[in-house]
Amino acid sequence: MKQFCILLAFCAVVGAAAGEFYRLDLNKLEPGTVLVQTDAAGKMRSLRPTWGMWPRTPDSVGAKVIERDGAKVLEIEKGFQVNSSEWNAGVSDAQQSVAYCRISFLLPELSGKGLAGTLRLQQVNNRTAAFIGFEPKGEMFDVLVSNGDGNGKVVWQKIGRVEPNKWFTVDVKMGFNSKTCDVALNGGEWQTGKKFRHASSWEGTMWARGLTARDYRYDIEANKIPVLVREIVFSSDPIGK
């Protein structure tokens, strides 16, 4: 197992598509590589300094690389939230008034009541833009987006349903001037004008005004089951067009 060696190609700013400024790249990591974990004292150790996890309980793995459906994917362990901030405010394509995000998920099994997992796109200090949740209902999961009061209140609205153990894609368009987002599931119809969860305290574009680099990140939480991820892309242009 290759753990905690610096691999510069792990996550990179790439130019494969117009406007694309971040893409998760796991190709050069061996299956079983741990991205972030804690030691016996609960101190966090990570493959790259831009990755973190919560809670920091002793001897826990937050996320690792596995093989699934012929590809290397990220497995976020049950009970943990992982976050990454792999780019900075100096990336010109990321300093636009609109940014696009695409993440592909797999939820391997149905869980009990409540959210099985979440996606947060946010600045530091827990200022959240888009907030997406996955909730088991019957034999499927409802995919939800928050459209609250802009001060942290969450009002969930369903954007569609997905089956357990099947890949699905969530697209998000973030409008930083309006402090709203549009969300689409599996390339379907866009649900538009959803207010940022913390619209009232959001600052600037992706990066808060006057703060340091790396103050924007994505958080993915696996509440009741592991959550698998095979694609994370950010772009200043529509993705896949």
Rosetta blueprint (number, residue, H / E / L):
1 M L
2 K L
3 Q L
4 F L
5 C L
6 I L
7 L L
8 L L
9 A L
10 F L
11 C E
12 A E
13 V L
14 V L
15 G L
16 A L
17 A L
18 A L
19 G L
20 E E
21 F E
22 Y E
23 R E
24 L E
25 D L
26 L L
27 N L
28 K L
29 L L
30 E L
31 P L
32 G L
33 T L
34 V E
35 L E
36 V E
37 Q E
38 T E
39 D L
40 A L
41 A L
42 G L
43 K L
44 M E
45 R E
46 S E
47 L L
48 R L
49 P L
50 T L
51 W E
52 G E
53 M E
54 W E
55 P L
56 R L
57 T L
58 P L
59 D L
60 S L
61 V E
62 G E
63 A E
64 K E
65 V E
66 I E
67 E E
68 R E
69 D L
70 G L
71 A E
72 K E
73 V E
74 L E
75 E E
76 I E
77 E L
78 K L
79 G L
80 F E
81 Q E
82 V E
83 N E
84 S E
85 S L
86 E L
87 W L
88 N L
89 A L
90 G L
91 V L
92 S H
93 D H
94 A H
95 Q L
96 Q L
97 S L
98 V E
99 A E
100 Y E
101 C E
102 R E
103 I E
104 S E
105 F E
106 L E
107 L L
108 P L
109 E L
110 L L
111 S L
112 G L
113 K L
114 G L
115 L L
116 A L
117 G E
118 T E
119 L E
120 R E
121 L E
122 Q E
123 Q E
124 V H
125 N H
126 N H
127 R E
128 T E
129 A E
130 A E
131 F E
132 I E
133 G E
134 F E
135 E E
136 P E
137 K E
138 G L
139 E L
140 M E
141 F E
142 D E
143 V E
144 L E
145 V E
146 S E
147 N L
148 G L
149 D L
150 G L
151 N L
152 G L
153 K L
154 V L
155 V L
156 W E
157 Q E
158 K E
159 I E
160 G E
161 R E
162 V E
163 E L
164 P L
165 N L
166 K L
167 W L
168 F E
169 T E
170 V E
171 D E
172 V E
173 K E
174 M E
175 G E
176 F L
177 N L
178 S L
179 K L
180 T E
181 C E
182 D E
183 V E
184 A E
185 L E
186 N L
187 G L
188 G L
189 E L
190 W L
191 Q E
192 T E
193 G E
194 K E
195 K E
196 F L
197 R L
198 H L
199 A H
200 S H
201 S H
202 W L
203 E L
204 G L
205 T L
206 M L
207 W L
208 A L
209 R L
210 G L
211 L L
212 T L
213 A L
214 R L
215 D L
216 Y E
217 R E
218 Y E
219 D E
220 I E
221 E E
222 A E
223 N L
224 K L
225 I L
226 P L
227 V E
228 L E
229 V E
230 R E
231 E E
232 I E
233 V E
234 F E
235 S E
236 S L
237 D L
238 P L
239 I L
240 G L
241 K L
